[in-house]
Amino acid sequence: MLSSGIVKKKYFLMRASLVAALLMVATPALSAAPAVGMFGSFFPSWLLSLFIGVVVTILLRVTFVLTKLDDIIPWRVPVYFSMTLSMTLLSSFLFFGR
């Protein structure tokens, strides 16, 4: 038989996971789609931020190659992926406030 403490913990975890699942489902419905008006139509701001992040990362990589800093980076793919992600989030925050 299970003790009452284990049973209470099991039901608490079930309720907490249910609440978390409901919050994840309901939260996107509370806000409008992040879109920017460009050239007469709406363009998703996250896609524009991603484009800016990729372009800035490419420019930084060219700078690193020219200064020979690229040769000492141990794991290039995770480093450049992290740079792209951080530049994307930074541009989203700076330009769109999200």
C-alpha positions in Angstrom: 0.0 0.0 0.0 1.1 3.6 -0.6 1.4 5.9 2.3 -0.8 9.0 2.3 2.2 11.3 1.7 3.0 9.6 -1.6 -0.7 9.7 -2.6 -1.0 13.4 -1.8 2.2 14.1 -3.7 1.0 12.2 -6.7 -2.3 14.1 -6.8 -0.5 17.4 -6.3 1.8 16.7 -9.3 -1.2 15.7 -11.4 -3.1 18.9 -10.6 0.1 21.0 -11.2 0.7 19.4 -14.6 -3.0 20.0 -15.5 -2.8 23.7 -14.5 0.5 24.1 -16.5 -1.0 22.4 -19.6 -4.1 24.7 -19.4 -1.9 27.8 -19.1 0.2 26.8 -22.1 -3.0 26.3 -24.2 -4.8 29.4 -23.0 -2.0 32.0 -23.1 -1.5 32.4 -26.8 -5.2 33.0 -27.2 -5.0 36.1 -25.0 -2.8 38.1 -27.3 -2.9 39.2 -30.9 -0.6 37.8 -33.5 2.7 39.7 -33.5 2.6 41.3 -37.0 4.1 44.4 -38.6 2.6 46.3 -41.5 5.1 46.2 -44.4 4.4 47.1 -48.0 0.6 47.0 -47.5 0.4 43.6 -45.8 1.1 42.2 -42.4 4.4 40.4 -41.9 5.2 38.4 -38.7 7.6 40.3 -36.5 9.3 37.1 -35.3 10.3 36.3 -38.9 11.7 39.7 -39.4 13.6 39.4 -36.1 15.0 36.0 -37.3 16.2 37.6 -40.5 17.9 40.4 -38.7 19.5 37.9 -36.3 20.9 35.7 -39.1 22.3 38.7 -41.0 24.0 40.1 -37.9 25.4 36.7 -37.1 26.8 36.4 -40.6 28.4 39.9 -40.3 29.9 38.9 -36.9 31.3 35.7 -38.4 32.9 37.6 -41.3 34.5 39.9 -38.7 35.7 36.9 -36.6 37.3 35.3 -39.7 39.0 38.5 -40.7 40.4 39.0 -37.2 41.4 35.3 -36.9 39.2 34.9 -33.9 37.2 32.2 -35.6 40.1 29.8 -35.4 40.0 29.7 -31.6 36.3 29.0 -31.2 36.1 25.4 -30.0 32.5 24.5 -31.0 31.5 26.7 -33.9 28.0 25.4 -34.6 26.7 25.9 -31.0 28.4 29.2 -30.7 27.0 30.6 -33.9 23.6 29.1 -33.2 23.6 30.8 -29.8 24.7 34.1 -31.4 21.8 33.9 -33.9 19.3 33.2 -31.2 20.6 36.0 -29.0 20.6 38.5 -31.9 17.1 37.4 -32.9 15.8 37.9 -29.3 17.7 41.2 -29.0 16.3 42.6 -32.3 12.8 41.5 -31.3 13.1 43.3 -28.0 14.7 46.4 -29.4 12.5 46.9 -32.5 9.2 45.4 -31.5 9.2 45.5 -27.7 8.4 41.8 -27.4 
